[in-house]
Amino acid sequence: MTEPAPVPERLRLRVVALVSAVLPSVTPVPLPLRKVAGFAPARRARLGGGAIWAALEDDAFREHAAVQVAAVPGQDDDPLDRAARAWLSREDGWEGVVAEVVESLAADPQHDDQVSAEHSRLTAQVAALQAELVAARALHREELDRAKADHKVLRQRLGEARGVLRAAESERDAAYAARDEALAEADRATRAAEADVRRLRAQLDEAESGLAATRRDARSERDAASIRARLLLDAVVDAATGLRRELALPPLSGAPGDAVEAALAGIEAAPTSSAPATPALLEQTLAMPRSRLIVDGYNVTKQAWPTASLEAQRSRLVSALGPLVARSGAETTVVFDAAESTVRTAMPAPRGVRVVFSPEGVIADDVIRQLVAAEPRGRVVVVVSDDQAVARDVTGSGARSVPASALLGAIGA
């Protein structure tokens, strides 16, 4: 392709004006024109005309620009506009169109004057732009100096903040260390306290066991001893006045020294108290002066009425004991197990019959043992229960153990 002839100034300006109007639509925009593309169209032509004209030397960019310019309506009556569009599109015959316009511009007597005027105007614009550039650079330097000063202050503040942050982090780490040490110390103290509590609980259990044994063996409380002595004295007096009656009691086996000899030999001594095993013998025993009857409630009722509710069992037993107590005059207590219950039901009882419930966490067997232990040795105490452990313990305490079947026969259940 032949190089195009030199383009007159007016035609060049018109080409630059057409391209600057569509520059944002041209893709891709050359790198030197990307900043110019963001300006207004008039400012693009004024400030970026040289760069736009230089970029048009690239045929690819010129062809893309020609496509965008062709999409904009032109001025058909303006030969300069037609020549500028032909120069951009480079279609067949474009050289003739451009040459014709160039010849007409050369023949125009006002051409040189217009070029000179345009040159003067552009020179004045360049001077104004240079002055504006100098002012902008001075303003930029001032802003840059302010920005540097602000940056220096901010860096100083950042350094101070970092120092405060480091101090705070050090304090935080020290606080965490103190907290961890305190937690460890508290944990050690807690473990030591728990060990002391376990040791004290073991000592307490041992002391309670020793106290219970001491109470059973020694009977050293003054008030309890006085009550037992008075009851024993009344029983002896009443027994002396009733010697004329036939007791029909079975003979006792063994001798008083059997328990001592058995303890020396390391074996368990046999009970020394006789146990009335029939309803008739039970009633004869309860007819003795100052006799005492203690009944293991549920142990008896669950044999007599196993299918009834617990409330019905209690009512039947207490009601059935009324006639027996009226005949014998025995002091009677019925103990019901309520170790696993917090409810204590008040229930009516015949005269001479007392109903008690074991405390929460305490079984009825232990209450029966306490009642027997509170009685003086020598008083007639009868315990009705089929529990072998209860029978063994109360017999060792001087009471008489009776099976539930004997009581049920005596009350007609």
C-alpha positions as MATLAB code, in Angstrom:
seq = 'MTEPAPVPERLRLRVVALVSAVLPSVTPVPLPLRKVAGFAPARRARLGGGAIWAALEDDAFREHAAVQVAAVPGQDDDPLDRAARAWLSREDGWEGVVAEVVESLAADPQHDDQVSAEHSRLTAQVAALQAELVAARALHREELDRAKADHKVLRQRLGEARGVLRAAESERDAAYAARDEALAEADRATRAAEADVRRLRAQLDEAESGLAATRRDARSERDAASIRARLLLDAVVDAATGLRRELALPPLSGAPGDAVEAALAGIEAAPTSSAPATPALLEQTLAMPRSRLIVDGYNVTKQAWPTASLEAQRSRLVSALGPLVARSGAETTVVFDAAESTVRTAMPAPRGVRVVFSPEGVIADDVIRQLVAAEPRGRVVVVVSDDQAVARDVTGSGARSVPASALLGAIGA';
ca = [
       0.000    0.000    0.000;
       1.344    3.503   -0.988;
       1.844    6.015    1.765;
      -0.905    8.662    1.821;
      -0.039   12.248    0.825;
       0.527   14.808    3.624;
      -2.782   15.864    5.182;
      -3.564   19.574    5.489;
      -3.972   20.945    8.999;
      -7.717   21.575    8.677;
      -8.357   18.031    7.442;
      -6.192   16.615   10.203;
      -8.122   18.579   12.825;
     -11.430   17.354   11.382;
     -10.214   13.704   11.489;
      -9.099   14.123   15.113;
     -12.442   15.725   16.031;
     -14.418   12.830   14.464;
     -12.297   10.182   16.231;
     -12.341   11.959   19.604;
     -16.152   11.998   19.506;
     -16.338    8.170   19.271;
     -13.121    7.272   21.128;
     -14.806    5.533   24.156;
     -16.685    3.236   21.731;
     -13.549    2.108   19.889;
     -12.285   -1.259   21.135;
      -9.648   -1.861   21.990;
      -8.506    1.627   23.010;
      -4.703    1.946   22.688;
      -2.875    2.300   25.988;
      -1.742    5.947   25.359;
      -5.401    6.976   24.725;
      -7.062    5.260   27.711;
      -6.695    8.282   29.946;
      -7.800   10.636   27.130;
     -10.920    8.501   26.558;
     -12.240    9.555   29.952;
     -12.281   13.261   28.990;
     -15.154   15.187   27.414;
     -15.188   15.066   23.567;
     -14.006   18.695   23.136;
     -11.296   18.220   25.723;
     -10.214   14.989   24.064;
      -9.614   16.817   20.773;
      -7.905   19.716   22.510;
      -5.643   17.819   24.886;
      -5.211   14.492   23.139;
      -5.263   15.489   19.461;
      -1.596   14.648   18.914;
      -1.911   11.281   20.620;
      -5.058   10.460   18.648;
      -3.395   11.387   15.331;
      -0.340    9.291   16.205;
      -2.554    6.328   17.109;
      -4.297    6.569   13.709;
      -1.062    5.469   12.065;
      -2.058    1.984   13.284;
      -4.332    0.634   10.537;
      -6.218   -1.640   12.955;
      -7.097    1.249   15.259;
      -7.952    3.462   12.276;
     -10.295    0.818   10.854;
     -12.056    0.378   14.234;
     -12.383    4.174   14.544;
     -13.747    4.416   10.949;
     -16.480    1.886   11.798;
     -17.581    3.921   14.844;
     -17.401    7.242   12.916;
     -19.492    5.777   10.053;
     -22.247    4.996   12.585;
     -22.532    8.741   13.359;
     -24.544   10.802   10.779;
     -22.278   13.093    8.715;
     -22.679   16.462    6.965;
     -23.215   15.688    3.299;
     -22.811   19.351    2.266;
     -19.456   19.673    4.015;
     -16.623   18.440    1.715;
     -14.155   18.558    4.600;
     -16.317   16.093    6.606;
     -16.590   13.767    3.592;
     -12.806   13.919    3.064;
     -12.133   13.155    6.772;
     -14.479   10.136    6.699;
     -12.940    8.920    3.401;
      -9.440    9.261    4.862;
     -10.496    7.107    7.833;
     -12.373    4.401    5.877;
      -9.835    4.203    2.974;
     -12.493    2.781    0.674;
     -12.040    2.710   -3.145;
     -11.579    6.235   -4.532;
     -10.771    7.835   -1.179;
      -7.553    9.348   -2.542;
      -9.495   11.337   -5.127;
     -11.936   12.662   -2.531;
      -9.092   13.729   -0.245;
      -7.067   15.239   -3.148;
     -10.062   17.258   -4.330;
     -10.570   18.700   -0.856;
      -6.851   19.394   -0.491;
      -6.822   21.300   -3.840;
      -9.884   23.307   -2.834;
      -8.276   24.206    0.474;
      -5.052   25.274   -1.332;
      -7.006   27.456   -3.784;
      -8.865   29.170   -0.945;
      -7.235   32.607   -0.364;
      -8.410   32.594    3.193;
      -6.725   29.266    3.845;
      -3.386   30.706    5.000;
      -5.078   33.285    7.184;
      -7.317   30.658    8.735;
      -4.346   28.371    9.321;
      -2.419   31.220   10.949;
      -5.396   32.142   13.094;
      -5.927   28.511   14.070;
      -2.225   28.225   14.864;
      -2.362   31.343   17.041;
      -5.433   30.084   18.810;
      -3.873   26.727   19.450;
      -0.651   28.406   20.621;
      -2.655   30.449   23.111;
      -4.455   27.304   24.286;
      -1.145   25.534   24.735;
       0.175   28.465   26.803;
      -2.984   28.472   28.924;
      -2.774   24.727   29.391;
       0.888   25.014   30.361;
       0.008   27.646   32.949;
      -2.823   25.453   34.173;
      -0.391   22.518   34.306;
       2.099   24.562   36.365;
      -0.670   25.578   38.779;
      -1.895   21.993   38.960;
       1.636   20.771   39.660;
       2.069   23.371   42.412;
      -1.289   22.344   43.937;
      -0.279   18.722   43.607;
       3.008   19.427   45.385;
       1.148   21.184   48.200;
      -1.280   18.279   48.508;
       1.638   15.855   48.369;
       3.417   17.764   51.151;
       0.243   17.740   53.265;
      -0.199   14.057   52.540;
       3.412   13.377   53.579;
       2.916   15.365   56.793;
      -0.327   13.483   57.512;
       1.442   10.232   56.701;
       4.224   11.086   59.136;
       1.706   11.916   61.874;
      -0.220    8.760   61.151;
       2.952    6.687   61.277;
       3.817    8.247   64.634;
       0.326    7.500   65.918;
       0.567    3.988   64.506;
       3.849    3.480   66.354;
       2.300    4.760   69.570;
      -0.737    2.515   69.045;
       1.526   -0.468   68.420;
       3.399    0.304   71.631;
       0.128    0.521   73.567;
      -1.007   -2.700   71.901;
       2.195   -4.496   72.850;
       1.848   -3.282   76.446;
      -1.773   -4.417   76.511;
      -0.812   -7.803   75.087;
       1.887   -8.150   77.744;
      -0.641   -7.301   80.466;
      -3.106   -9.722   78.921;
      -0.521  -12.515   78.845;
       0.402  -11.787   82.464;
      -3.270  -11.842   83.449;
      -3.765  -15.151   81.620;
      -0.740  -16.607   83.390;
      -2.026  -15.393   86.765;
      -5.458  -16.802   85.986;
      -4.011  -20.185   85.002;
      -1.909  -20.264   88.149;
      -4.929  -19.343   90.281;
      -7.016  -22.036   88.604;
      -4.298  -24.610   89.170;
      -3.998  -23.583   92.811;
      -7.782  -23.731   93.224;
      -7.832  -27.149   91.606;
      -5.134  -28.394   93.970;
      -6.999  -26.930   96.945;
     -10.234  -28.533   95.747;
      -8.616  -31.946   95.418;
      -7.076  -31.596   98.870;
     -10.431  -30.520  100.336;
     -12.206  -33.440   98.679;
      -9.610  -35.823  100.097;
     -10.151  -34.298  103.558;
     -13.913  -34.604  103.150;
     -13.617  -38.264  102.194;
     -11.317  -38.900  105.150;
     -13.675  -37.073  107.527;
     -16.666  -38.954  106.142;
     -14.881  -42.235  106.740;
     -14.078  -41.157  110.292;
     -17.687  -40.032  110.768;
     -19.026  -43.375  109.565;
     -16.640  -45.159  111.879;
     -17.659  -42.917  114.772;
     -21.361  -43.472  114.051;
     -20.826  -47.226  113.953;
     -18.971  -47.065  117.271;
     -21.683  -44.853  118.747;
     -24.416  -47.268  117.706;
     -22.518  -50.172  119.243;
     -21.912  -48.159  122.393;
     -25.598  -47.295  122.651;
     -26.602  -50.920  122.263;
     -24.045  -52.176  124.768;
     -23.586  -49.461  127.364;
     -27.036  -47.820  127.743;
     -25.295  -45.006  129.555;
     -27.762  -42.136  128.978;
     -29.205  -41.063  132.320;
     -32.739  -40.253  131.172;
     -33.090  -43.457  129.179;
     -31.740  -45.457  132.124;
     -34.246  -43.856  134.489;
     -37.155  -44.626  132.161;
     -36.025  -48.218  131.665;
     -35.549  -48.703  135.426;
     -39.033  -47.350  136.156;
     -40.645  -49.551  133.505;
     -38.733  -52.575  134.792;
     -39.814  -51.831  138.355;
     -43.460  -51.536  137.290;
     -43.165  -54.793  135.371;
     -41.695  -56.562  138.430;
     -44.466  -55.236  140.690;
     -47.187  -56.247  138.249;
     -45.544  -59.648  137.764;
     -45.465  -60.205  141.519;
     -49.217  -59.575  141.767;
     -49.914  -61.916  138.862;
     -47.931  -64.932  139.941;
     -51.165  -66.721  140.771;
     -52.028  -66.981  137.129;
     -50.808  -69.797  134.991;
     -48.546  -68.377  132.295;
     -48.113  -71.596  130.329;
     -44.847  -70.276  128.832;
     -42.378  -72.702  127.276;
     -39.273  -73.340  129.315;
     -36.122  -71.375  128.572;
     -33.115  -73.211  127.211;
     -29.519  -72.539  128.064;
     -27.902  -70.807  130.987;
     -26.912  -67.164  131.671;
     -23.249  -68.072  131.208;
     -23.798  -69.464  127.709;
     -23.276  -66.094  126.036;
     -19.971  -65.500  127.847;
     -18.729  -68.997  127.092;
     -19.755  -68.636  123.438;
     -17.917  -65.317  123.166;
     -14.772  -66.888  124.643;
     -15.056  -69.791  122.216;
     -15.503  -67.390  119.256;
     -18.982  -68.585  118.242;
     -22.344  -66.821  118.141;
     -24.482  -67.493  121.194;
     -28.015  -68.734  120.770;
     -30.821  -66.340  121.695;
     -31.862  -66.484  125.329;
     -35.407  -65.212  124.844;
     -38.196  -67.607  124.025;
     -40.432  -66.883  121.068;
     -44.161  -67.665  121.196;
     -44.731  -69.381  117.852;
     -48.535  -69.930  118.024;
     -51.412  -67.458  118.234;
     -52.384  -68.772  121.698;
     -48.886  -68.410  123.109;
     -48.632  -64.954  121.540;
     -51.808  -63.800  123.300;
     -50.608  -65.279  126.623;
     -47.303  -63.436  126.251;
     -49.016  -60.138  125.428;
     -51.248  -60.592  128.481;
     -48.220  -60.291  130.737;
     -47.943  -57.014  132.687;
     -46.413  -54.058  130.815;
     -45.967  -56.073  127.613;
     -44.802  -54.337  124.436;
     -45.751  -55.350  120.851;
     -43.804  -54.054  117.811;
     -45.055  -55.067  114.339;
     -43.059  -54.904  111.068;
     -46.044  -53.575  109.053;
     -45.360  -54.403  105.414;
     -43.607  -57.664  106.356;
     -46.953  -58.859  107.762;
     -49.394  -57.285  105.293;
     -47.611  -58.550  102.183;
     -48.139  -62.104  103.450;
     -51.787  -61.567  104.405;
     -53.022  -59.391  101.516;
     -50.344  -59.444   98.790;
     -52.641  -58.222   95.974;
     -54.106  -55.239   97.832;
     -52.686  -51.729   97.594;
     -50.303  -50.510  100.289;
     -52.947  -48.153  101.674;
     -55.476  -51.005  101.924;
     -52.866  -53.253  103.543;
     -52.130  -50.632  106.212;
     -55.804  -50.043  106.984;
     -56.583  -53.766  107.313;
     -53.664  -54.492  109.620;
     -54.246  -51.531  111.930;
     -57.979  -52.243  112.159;
     -57.388  -55.960  112.858;
     -54.970  -55.162  115.706;
     -57.676  -53.281  117.661;
     -59.404  -56.335  119.228;
     -56.082  -58.038  120.100;
     -54.790  -54.907  121.841;
     -58.110  -54.502  123.665;
     -57.899  -58.081  124.983;
     -54.209  -58.052  125.972;
     -53.652  -54.440  126.936;
     -50.204  -54.557  125.281;
     -48.553  -51.325  124.245;
     -48.537  -51.719  120.427;
     -46.577  -49.920  117.670;
     -46.840  -50.699  113.934;
     -43.831  -49.570  111.837;
     -44.222  -49.049  108.069;
     -41.256  -48.588  105.722;
     -41.224  -45.104  104.061;
     -37.499  -44.741  103.407;
     -38.029  -43.950   99.702;
     -41.045  -41.672  100.122;
     -41.421  -38.075  101.211;
     -45.156  -38.392  101.910;
     -46.385  -39.428  105.379;
     -50.090  -40.302  105.382;
     -51.993  -39.700  108.622;
     -54.259  -42.662  109.275;
     -56.725  -43.429  112.090;
     -55.817  -46.205  114.534;
     -57.699  -48.018  117.328;
     -57.044  -47.117  120.935;
     -53.743  -48.469  122.149;
     -52.270  -48.811  118.633;
     -49.649  -46.329  117.347;
     -48.648  -46.128  113.667;
     -45.215  -44.751  112.685;
     -43.455  -44.392  109.330;
     -39.691  -44.675  109.038;
     -37.919  -41.359  108.200;
     -36.775  -40.644  104.666;
     -33.669  -42.686  103.928;
     -34.200  -44.988  106.952;
     -35.763  -48.439  106.569;
     -38.372  -49.833  108.975;
     -35.957  -52.532  110.193;
     -33.647  -49.885  111.682;
     -36.597  -48.142  113.386;
     -37.624  -51.478  114.950;
     -34.072  -52.019  116.200;
     -34.085  -48.533  117.757;
     -37.420  -49.152  119.500;
     -36.164  -52.453  120.948;
     -32.855  -50.909  122.019;
     -34.743  -48.184  123.887;
     -36.548  -50.765  126.089;
     -34.982  -51.995  129.360;
     -33.875  -55.600  129.559;
     -36.449  -57.615  131.481;
     -39.537  -56.001  129.948;
     -41.664  -58.279  127.769;
     -41.040  -57.000  124.222;
     -42.462  -58.956  121.281;
     -41.380  -58.189  117.700;
     -43.446  -59.598  114.802;
     -41.320  -60.004  111.634;
     -40.181  -62.788  109.333;
     -36.953  -60.884  108.530;
     -34.200  -63.146  109.924;
     -31.761  -60.260  110.374;
     -34.333  -58.283  112.371;
     -35.240  -61.359  114.436;
     -31.586  -62.040  115.236;
     -30.844  -58.426  116.220;
     -33.924  -57.930  118.436;
     -33.422  -61.301  120.109;
     -29.867  -60.302  120.930;
     -31.261  -57.118  122.491;
     -33.563  -59.089  124.816;
     -36.812  -59.015  122.816;
     -38.898  -61.989  121.648;
     -39.223  -62.622  117.910;
     -42.555  -63.884  116.577;
     -43.278  -64.957  112.983;
     -45.940  -63.112  111.024;
     -48.131  -66.246  110.854;
     -48.641  -66.227  114.656;
     -49.902  -62.627  114.610;
     -52.144  -63.269  111.581;
     -53.656  -66.239  113.443;
     -54.232  -64.117  116.558;
     -56.046  -61.367  114.624;
     -57.963  -63.867  112.469;
     -56.464  -62.689  109.150;
];
